[in-house]
Protein backbone atom coordinates (compact mmCIF):
# COMPACT_ATOMS: atom_id res chain seq x y z
CA UNK A 1 0.00 0.00 0.00
CA UNK A 2 2.80 2.41 0.88
CA UNK A 3 4.50 1.76 -2.48
CA UNK A 4 1.28 2.60 -4.33
CA UNK A 5 0.72 5.71 -2.21
CA UNK A 6 4.31 6.84 -2.77
CA UNK A 7 4.04 6.49 -6.55
CA UNK A 8 0.65 8.25 -6.61
CA UNK A 9 1.97 11.11 -4.47
CA UNK A 10 4.90 11.63 -6.84
CA UNK A 11 2.66 11.48 -9.94
CA UNK A 12 0.31 14.02 -8.32
CA UNK A 13 3.17 16.45 -7.80
CA UNK A 14 3.64 16.05 -4.04
CA UNK A 15 7.14 16.32 -2.65
CA UNK A 16 7.99 13.37 -0.44
CA UNK A 17 8.85 13.83 2.44
CA UNK A 18 8.66 17.64 2.34
CA UNK A 19 4.87 17.77 1.84
CA UNK A 20 3.82 14.26 2.82
CA UNK A 21 5.57 11.53 4.79
CA UNK A 22 4.91 7.87 4.00
CA UNK A 23 5.54 4.92 6.32
CA UNK A 24 4.85 1.31 5.41
CA UNK A 25 4.54 -1.61 7.79
CA UNK A 26 5.85 -4.70 6.07
CA UNK A 27 9.42 -3.97 5.02
CA UNK A 28 8.86 -5.58 1.61
CA UNK A 29 11.45 -5.70 -1.15
CA UNK A 30 9.46 -3.03 -3.01
CA UNK A 31 9.68 -0.66 -0.04
CA UNK A 32 13.44 -1.18 0.12
CA UNK A 33 13.73 -0.61 -3.63
CA UNK A 34 11.75 2.66 -3.44
CA UNK A 35 13.35 3.84 -0.19
CA UNK A 36 10.11 3.84 1.80
CA UNK A 37 10.37 4.16 5.58
CA UNK A 38 8.84 1.09 7.21
CA UNK A 39 8.05 -0.50 10.52
CA UNK A 40 9.74 -3.88 11.08
CA UNK A 41 7.67 -6.38 13.00
CA UNK A 42 9.33 -9.37 14.68
CA UNK A 43 7.34 -12.08 12.91
CA UNK A 44 9.12 -14.93 14.73
CA UNK A 45 8.15 -13.54 18.13
CA UNK A 46 4.57 -12.90 16.98
CA UNK A 47 4.31 -16.50 15.73
CA UNK A 48 5.82 -17.92 18.93
CA UNK A 49 3.43 -15.98 21.16
CA UNK A 50 0.41 -16.95 19.03
CA UNK A 51 1.36 -20.64 18.94
CA UNK A 52 2.08 -20.70 22.66
CA UNK A 53 -1.29 -19.10 23.45
CA UNK A 54 -3.08 -21.43 21.05
CA UNK A 55 -1.49 -24.50 22.63
CA UNK A 56 -2.44 -23.22 26.08
CA UNK A 57 -6.03 -22.82 24.93
CA UNK A 58 -6.09 -26.31 23.39
CA UNK A 59 -4.75 -27.84 26.60
CA UNK A 60 -7.06 -25.65 28.67
CA UNK A 61 -4.09 -24.09 30.44
CA UNK A 62 -4.03 -20.54 31.66
CA UNK A 63 -2.67 -17.94 29.25
CA UNK A 64 -0.43 -15.79 31.44
CA UNK A 65 -0.10 -12.81 29.14
CA UNK A 66 -2.98 -12.62 26.66
CA UNK A 67 -2.14 -9.03 25.67
CA UNK A 68 1.61 -9.17 25.24
CA UNK A 69 3.17 -6.17 23.50
CA UNK A 70 5.78 -7.02 20.91
CA UNK A 71 8.03 -4.09 20.04
CA UNK A 72 8.58 -2.90 16.48
CA UNK A 73 11.47 -0.95 15.01
CA UNK A 74 11.46 1.95 12.57
CA UNK A 75 13.57 1.62 9.44
CA UNK A 76 14.03 5.22 8.34
CA UNK A 77 14.51 5.81 4.64
CA UNK A 78 13.85 8.68 2.25
CA UNK A 79 10.05 9.03 2.69
CA UNK A 80 10.15 10.57 6.18
N, C-alpha and C positions, 0 to 999 in steps of 0.2 A: 504494500500500500504506500509506503514512504517513497519508494522508487517512482511509482506513478505520480504521486503528488509533487515530487521534486521536478520531474520532467514537465508536468503541466504548469508548475509555477514558472519555470524558465521560459516555456513557450508563451506564457501570458505576459511576459515582461517583468516579472518580479525578480528582485535581486535577493539571492539566497547567500548568506544569512542576514544581509543588511535589512531587508524588509520583512522577511519571514524565515523563521527557523524551523527545521524539520528534523524530527527524531523518530527513528524506527524502533522496532522491538525484537527483531529476530536475528540480526547480525548475518543476514544472508550474503551469498557471494555477490549478488547484484548491489547490495548496499555498500559493500567494500569497493566494488568496481566504480561506483558513482561517488564515493566519499561521503556517504550519509552517516551522520551520527546515529548510533544505536544503543540500545540497552541490551546487555548480555545477561541472559538468564542461565543459572546453573541447572541444566536439564537433568544431569545425573542425580543431583540432590533432590530435585522435584520428584523424579521417578522413584527414588529410594523411599522418600517420605510417603508417597502415595501407596506404594506396594506394602510398606510396613503397616500403614493404617488399614489397608484392605485385608491383609492377613489377620490383623487383630480383630477386625469385624467378623471375618469368616469363623475364627476360633472363639468368638464371643469374649475376647479379652478387652480390657479397658484400653482405650486410646488415650495416652497421657498428654499429648499435645495436639489436639485436633485443629488448631489454628496457628500452626508454626509459620513464622515469617522467614522466608528464604531471601537473602540479600541479592541484589542485582548490581551490576557495575556499568558505568557509562563509558562508552567508547567514543570519544570526541573526534569528529572529523570535520570536514569543511562546511557542513550545513547548519552549524550552530556557532 
